[in-house]
Amino acid sequence: MSYLDLAARGKTSAWRYFATWIVAFILAILLVVLVIVPMALLHVVSKDFASQMQSPDHPLSFYTGTGLTFACVMAGFAAAIAIFHKKSPRDIVGDWRWPLFALGAGVWLVLLLVGTGIDVALRPDGFEWTASSLTVPVVFAALAGLAVQTFAEEFIFRGYMTQAFLHWVKNPVVASVLSGLLFGVFHIPNGIPQAFAATVFGMASAYVAIRTGGLAATYGIHLINNVFAAIIIVSTSDIFHGTPALWTQHTPELLWVDVAFECVALAVVLFVFNRRR
């Protein structure tokens, strides 16, 4: 089944998309409160957990909070989509194939290593070995939290909203551009370079989702991207700055170089997946 067929499932009136976003966030906030408050009262988490989960300086709380928050957001969207669109999560996820997940993760990991090699060649003194600060609990918390966070974003942006745009415009390229622009807007608080990179990333990922008919490949790309940035090489210019990692990168002057390389890398991704049906 094509992505356009999935997009046409259920009720698709424009007002339902606006209602879904509003209700989804209301449900997400309620779920966060219902989950975190009892945990604090039962001393499962510290009384400062709510503030610590917003700071990378407290990695266990940060990654645990990230996973809990995005799990609640995704649950809110799944519930609101079921209410207003009469669609199941499977309609949003589409055709799931693990080989596509592995291909997306593998291709992007190779490209990340190439990009890192370029940065090392340009600024070898900008990298510091900081593995001593990385612990097993932090690694597991990061993997679990980021697995939920990236899947939630794929579910909402490459699934729900990309299908919405595709249903409205019936053009994969235009739908991908619109989806990427929306994804970029949500990354503006991270800074202009990151927002621009997120926009291009969102456009390419949306096209891959449409091309492959599901979220498997884009989830693989997104997950390996965030895991690499969080526990392999943390940049001091990135949102994960302050979390422990194998290496810490301090090369702010290469920020736009990295953005340019990411655009080239995404072109490679498009080439790889555009050749597949």
C-alpha positions as CSV (number, residue, x, y, z in Angstrom):
1,M,0.0,0.0,0.0
2,S,1.4,3.4,-1.0
3,Y,1.8,6.3,1.5
4,L,-0.9,8.2,-0.4
5,D,-3.3,5.4,0.3
6,L,-2.4,5.4,4.0
7,A,-2.9,9.2,4.0
8,A,-6.4,8.8,2.6
9,R,-7.5,6.4,5.3
10,G,-10.0,7.6,7.9
11,K,-11.5,11.1,8.2
12,T,-9.3,13.8,6.6
13,S,-11.2,17.1,7.0
14,A,-8.7,20.0,7.6
15,W,-10.2,21.0,10.9
16,R,-9.5,17.5,12.3
17,Y,-5.7,18.1,12.0
18,F,-5.9,21.4,14.0
19,A,-8.1,19.7,16.7
20,T,-5.7,16.7,16.9
21,W,-2.7,19.0,17.7
22,I,-4.6,20.8,20.4
23,V,-6.1,17.7,22.0
24,A,-2.8,15.7,21.7
25,F,-0.8,18.3,23.6
26,I,-3.5,18.6,26.3
27,L,-3.5,14.8,26.7
28,A,0.3,14.8,26.7
29,I,0.5,17.3,29.5
30,L,-2.0,15.4,31.6
31,L,-0.1,12.2,31.0
32,V,3.2,13.8,32.0
33,V,1.6,15.0,35.3
34,L,0.0,11.7,35.9
35,V,3.2,9.8,35.4
36,I,5.8,12.1,37.1
37,V,3.9,13.4,40.1
38,P,3.2,9.9,41.5
39,M,6.8,8.9,40.8
40,A,8.0,11.9,42.8
41,L,5.5,11.2,45.7
42,L,6.6,7.6,45.9
43,H,10.3,8.7,45.8
44,V,10.9,6.7,42.6
45,V,12.6,9.9,41.3
46,S,14.1,12.8,43.2
47,K,12.0,15.8,44.1
48,D,14.2,17.8,41.7
49,F,13.5,15.5,38.8
50,A,11.2,17.9,36.9
51,S,14.0,20.5,36.7
52,Q,16.8,17.9,36.2
53,M,15.1,16.3,33.2
54,Q,15.5,19.6,31.4
55,S,19.3,19.8,32.0
56,P,21.9,17.7,30.1
57,D,24.1,18.2,33.2
58,H,21.9,15.5,34.9
59,P,22.1,12.8,32.1
60,L,20.1,10.1,33.9
61,S,17.2,12.4,34.6
62,F,17.6,14.2,31.3
63,Y,17.3,11.0,29.2
64,T,14.7,9.4,31.4
65,G,12.6,12.6,31.3
66,T,13.1,12.8,27.5
67,G,11.8,9.3,27.1
68,L,8.8,9.8,29.4
69,T,7.9,13.2,27.9
70,F,8.0,12.0,24.3
71,A,6.1,8.8,25.2
72,C,3.3,10.9,26.6
73,V,3.4,13.1,23.5
74,M,3.1,10.2,21.2
75,A,0.4,8.6,23.2
76,G,-1.5,11.9,23.1
77,F,-1.2,12.1,19.4
78,A,-2.2,8.4,18.9
79,A,-5.3,8.9,21.0
80,A,-6.2,12.2,19.3
81,I,-5.7,10.7,15.8
82,A,-7.9,7.8,16.8
83,I,-10.6,10.2,18.0
84,F,-10.6,12.7,15.2
85,H,-9.4,10.7,12.2
86,K,-10.5,7.2,13.1
87,K,-7.0,5.9,12.2
88,S,-4.8,3.5,14.1
89,P,-1.1,3.9,14.8
90,R,-0.4,1.3,12.1
91,D,-1.9,3.7,9.6
92,I,0.6,6.3,10.6
93,V,3.6,4.0,10.8
94,G,2.9,2.4,7.5
95,D,4.9,-0.5,6.0
96,W,7.5,-1.5,8.6
97,R,10.4,-3.5,7.3
98,W,13.5,-4.1,9.5
99,P,15.9,-4.3,6.6
100,L,14.9,-0.7,5.7
101,F,15.6,0.3,9.3
102,A,19.0,-1.3,9.2
103,L,19.8,0.3,5.8
104,G,18.8,3.7,7.0
105,A,20.9,3.4,10.2
106,G,23.8,1.9,8.4
107,V,24.0,4.5,5.6
108,W,23.7,7.4,8.0
109,L,26.3,6.0,10.4
110,V,28.8,5.8,7.5
111,L,28.0,9.3,6.5
112,L,28.3,10.5,10.1
113,L,31.8,8.9,10.4
114,V,32.8,10.6,7.1
115,G,31.6,14.0,8.4
116,T,33.4,13.5,11.6
117,G,36.6,12.6,9.8
118,I,36.4,15.9,7.8
119,D,36.0,17.8,11.1
120,V,38.9,16.0,12.6
121,A,41.1,16.8,9.6
122,L,40.1,20.5,9.8
123,R,40.4,20.9,13.5
124,P,42.1,18.0,15.2
125,D,42.6,20.0,18.4
126,G,38.8,20.5,18.7
127,F,38.2,17.0,19.9
128,E,38.7,15.8,23.5
129,W,38.5,12.2,24.8
130,T,35.9,12.2,27.6
131,A,34.9,8.6,27.9
132,S,35.7,8.5,31.6
133,S,32.6,10.4,32.3
134,L,30.4,7.9,30.4
135,T,28.8,5.2,32.5
136,V,26.7,2.1,31.6
137,P,23.5,3.5,33.2
138,V,23.9,6.7,31.2
139,V,24.3,4.7,28.0
140,F,21.2,2.6,28.6
141,A,19.2,5.7,29.7
142,A,20.3,7.5,26.5
143,L,19.5,4.6,24.2
144,A,16.1,4.1,25.8
145,G,15.2,7.8,26.0
146,L,16.4,8.6,22.5
147,A,14.6,5.5,21.0
148,V,11.3,6.9,22.3
149,Q,12.1,10.5,21.4
150,T,13.1,9.8,17.8
151,F,10.2,7.4,17.1
152,A,7.7,10.0,18.5
153,E,9.1,12.6,16.2
154,E,9.0,10.3,13.2
155,F,5.4,9.3,14.1
156,I,4.3,12.9,14.3
157,F,6.3,14.6,11.5
158,R,7.2,11.9,8.9
159,G,4.0,9.9,9.7
160,Y,1.0,12.0,10.6
161,M,1.9,15.4,9.1
162,T,3.7,14.1,6.0
163,Q,0.6,12.0,5.2
164,A,-1.5,15.1,5.8
165,F,0.5,17.2,3.4
166,L,0.6,14.4,0.9
167,H,-3.2,14.0,1.0
168,W,-3.7,17.7,0.5
169,V,-1.2,18.4,-2.3
170,K,-0.8,14.9,-3.9
171,N,2.8,15.7,-4.7
172,P,5.6,13.8,-2.9
173,V,8.2,16.6,-3.3
174,V,5.9,19.4,-2.2
175,A,4.6,17.4,0.7
176,S,8.2,16.6,1.8
177,V,9.1,20.3,1.6
178,L,6.1,21.3,3.7
179,S,6.9,18.6,6.3
180,G,10.5,19.6,6.5
181,L,9.6,23.3,7.0
182,L,7.3,22.3,9.9
183,F,10.0,20.2,11.4
184,G,12.5,23.0,11.1
185,V,10.2,25.5,12.9
186,F,10.1,23.2,16.0
187,H,13.9,23.3,16.1
188,I,14.3,27.1,15.9
189,P,14.9,27.3,19.7
190,N,18.0,25.2,19.1
191,G,19.5,28.0,17.0
192,I,19.4,28.9,13.3
193,P,22.1,26.4,12.0
194,Q,20.3,23.5,13.8
195,A,16.9,24.7,12.6
196,F,18.2,24.9,9.0
197,A,19.7,21.4,9.3
198,A,16.5,20.1,10.8
199,T,14.5,21.5,7.9
200,V,16.6,19.8,5.3
201,F,16.7,16.6,7.4
202,G,12.9,16.8,7.6
203,M,12.5,17.3,3.9
204,A,14.7,14.3,3.0
205,S,13.3,12.1,5.6
206,A,9.7,12.8,4.6
207,Y,10.5,11.9,1.0
208,V,12.2,8.7,2.2
209,A,9.0,7.8,4.2
210,I,6.8,8.5,1.2
211,R,9.2,6.5,-1.1
212,T,9.4,3.5,1.2
213,G,5.8,3.6,2.4
214,G,6.6,3.8,6.1
215,L,8.8,5.0,9.0
216,A,11.3,2.1,9.3
217,A,14.1,3.7,7.2
218,T,13.6,7.3,8.6
219,Y,13.5,5.9,12.2
220,G,16.8,4.2,11.6
221,I,18.4,7.4,10.2
222,H,17.0,9.6,13.0
223,L,17.9,7.2,15.8
224,I,21.5,6.6,14.8
225,N,21.8,10.4,14.3
226,N,20.8,11.3,17.8
227,V,22.6,8.4,19.5
228,F,25.8,9.4,17.7
229,A,25.4,13.0,18.8
230,A,24.5,12.1,22.3
231,I,27.0,9.4,23.4
232,I,29.6,9.1,20.7
233,I,30.6,12.7,20.0
234,V,28.9,15.5,21.8
235,S,29.3,18.9,20.3
236,T,29.4,21.9,22.6
237,S,27.2,23.6,20.0
238,D,24.5,21.0,20.2
239,I,21.4,20.4,22.4
240,F,23.2,17.4,24.1
241,H,26.1,19.6,25.3
242,G,26.8,18.7,28.9
243,T,26.0,15.0,28.6
244,P,28.8,12.5,29.0
245,A,30.2,11.0,25.7
246,L,33.2,9.2,24.3
247,W,34.4,12.4,22.7
248,T,33.5,16.1,23.2
249,Q,33.8,18.3,20.1
250,H,34.4,22.1,20.4
251,T,34.5,23.5,16.9
252,P,31.9,26.3,16.7
253,E,33.6,27.7,13.6
254,L,32.7,24.5,11.8
255,L,29.0,24.7,12.5
256,W,28.0,25.7,9.0
257,V,30.5,23.3,7.5
258,D,28.7,20.5,9.3
259,V,25.4,21.8,8.1
260,A,26.7,21.9,4.5
261,F,28.0,18.3,4.8
262,E,24.7,17.2,6.2
263,C,22.9,18.5,3.1
264,V,25.3,16.6,0.9
265,A,24.8,13.5,3.1
266,L,21.1,13.8,2.8
267,A,21.4,13.9,-1.0
268,V,23.3,10.6,-0.7
269,V,20.4,9.2,1.4
270,L,17.9,10.4,-1.2
271,F,19.9,8.7,-4.0
272,V,20.0,5.4,-2.1
273,F,16.3,5.3,-1.3
274,N,15.1,6.8,-4.5
275,R,16.5,3.7,-6.3
276,R,14.4,1.4,-4.1
277,R,10.7,0.6,-4.4
